[in-house]
């Protein structure tokens, strides 16, 4: 069974964690090239990072600048930062109370199918939400996890955006647990104009224990991808 390094970064600056991801990602890709060329022995390692970020907006490669609805010079007024980054997807928000998960996985250990990988991430979140009495769904043609899919009340609770190279992944998911949803008013979330966002706190009408949510998500990831943790 594959083993995964579990890393809990707590509350960490977005750029600091992005740099940390990039280091692990590069190490994994470089090791794959050496293994392919017969210049190394052993195998690549997988890592699963959990964290929260101070207020920040990130714009993916396919995103549109105009989906940031606040002038960049005014971001200091709301104590937020802004980065253009190298994942897929459009603009999203990260902040305290939101559980962020970054898998740095070599998909050669599992399956080489990005579409399947994204569905597995969604499934881990759907199963986690179910443990707290929330029914998550998928929306055809859109990534992430939604509530009341296919109804006028359709709303997003978990955003996703990934990057992959040589079947190595980085970036990941952002699950709104006790998130300050007012920060989404300054963007067009994921570039989708007619959809609202929600959080576990809003749906449960009270704060969720984010440590328990993280524990459930960790377990569901291990079960779905069939791995054990190295702690």
ChimeraX attribute file (.defattr): number of C-alpha atoms within 10 A of each C-alpha:
attribute: neighborCount
match mode: 1-to-1
recipient: residues
	/A:1	8
	/A:2	13
	/A:3	16
	/A:4	19
	/A:5	16
	/A:6	17
	/A:7	16
	/A:8	15
	/A:9	13
	/A:10	14
	/A:11	16
	/A:12	15
	/A:13	17
	/A:14	22
	/A:15	15
	/A:16	11
	/A:17	18
	/A:18	16
	/A:19	11
	/A:20	12
	/A:21	21
	/A:22	15
	/A:23	11
	/A:24	17
	/A:25	24
	/A:26	13
	/A:27	13
	/A:28	23
	/A:29	19
	/A:30	14
	/A:31	19
	/A:32	21
	/A:33	13
	/A:34	13
	/A:35	15
	/A:36	11
	/A:37	9
	/A:38	9
	/A:39	10
	/A:40	12
	/A:41	10
	/A:42	7
	/A:43	12
	/A:44	17
	/A:45	17
	/A:46	24
	/A:47	23
	/A:48	20
	/A:49	21
	/A:50	21
	/A:51	22
	/A:52	22
	/A:53	22
	/A:54	18
	/A:55	19
	/A:56	21
	/A:57	23
	/A:58	22
	/A:59	24
	/A:60	21
	/A:61	15
	/A:62	14
	/A:63	20
	/A:64	15
	/A:65	14
	/A:66	12
	/A:67	19
	/A:68	22
	/A:69	12
	/A:70	13
	/A:71	9
	/A:72	11
	/A:73	7
	/A:74	11
	/A:75	16
	/A:76	9
	/A:77	7
	/A:78	11
	/A:79	10
	/A:80	17
	/A:81	19
	/A:82	17
	/A:83	13
	/A:84	14
	/A:85	18
	/A:86	18
	/A:87	21
	/A:88	18
	/A:89	22
	/A:90	23
	/A:91	29
	/A:92	24
	/A:93	27
	/A:94	26
	/A:95	24
	/A:96	20
	/A:97	23
	/A:98	24
	/A:99	26
	/A:100	25
	/A:101	24
	/A:102	22
	/A:103	24
	/A:104	25
	/A:105	22
	/A:106	25
	/A:107	17
	/A:108	13
	/A:109	18
	/A:110	13
	/A:111	12
	/A:112	14
	/A:113	11
	/A:114	15
	/A:115	9
	/A:116	11
	/A:117	17
	/A:118	17
	/A:119	15
	/A:120	16
	/A:121	23
	/A:122	24
	/A:123	20
	/A:124	20
	/A:125	26
	/A:126	23
	/A:127	20
	/A:128	24
	/A:129	21
	/A:130	11
	/A:131	12
	/A:132	14
	/A:133	12
	/A:134	15
	/A:135	16
	/A:136	23
	/A:137	21
	/A:138	19
	/A:139	15
	/A:140	8
	/A:141	5
	/A:142	12
	/A:143	20
	/A:144	25
	/A:145	26
	/A:146	25
	/A:147	22
	/A:148	15
	/A:149	17
	/A:150	13
	/A:151	8
	/A:152	9
	/A:153	11
	/A:154	18
	/A:155	21
	/A:156	26
	/A:157	23
	/A:158	26
	/A:159	25
	/A:160	24
	/A:161	22
	/A:162	19
	/A:163	18
	/A:164	19
	/A:165	11
	/A:166	14
	/A:167	17
	/A:168	22
	/A:169	25
	/A:170	25
	/A:171	24
	/A:172	21
	/A:173	22
	/A:174	25
	/A:175	26
	/A:176	27
	/A:177	27
	/A:178	21
	/A:179	22
	/A:180	18
	/A:181	16
	/A:182	8
	/A:183	17
	/A:184	19
	/A:185	13
	/A:186	15
	/A:187	20
	/A:188	21
	/A:189	22
	/A:190	25
	/A:191	20
	/A:192	13
	/A:193	10
	/A:194	10
	/A:195	15
	/A:196	17
	/A:197	18
	/A:198	22
	/A:199	23
	/A:200	25
	/A:201	17
	/A:202	16
	/A:203	15
	/A:204	13
	/A:205	9
	/A:206	10
	/A:207	15
	/A:208	18
	/A:209	13
	/A:210	16
	/A:211	10
	/A:212	12
	/A:213	19
	/A:214	20
	/A:215	12
	/A:216	18
	/A:217	23
	/A:218	19
	/A:219	16
	/A:220	20
	/A:221	23
	/A:222	16
	/A:223	12
	/A:224	13
	/A:225	17
	/A:226	12
	/A:227	17
	/A:228	16
	/A:229	16
	/A:230	11
	/A:231	9
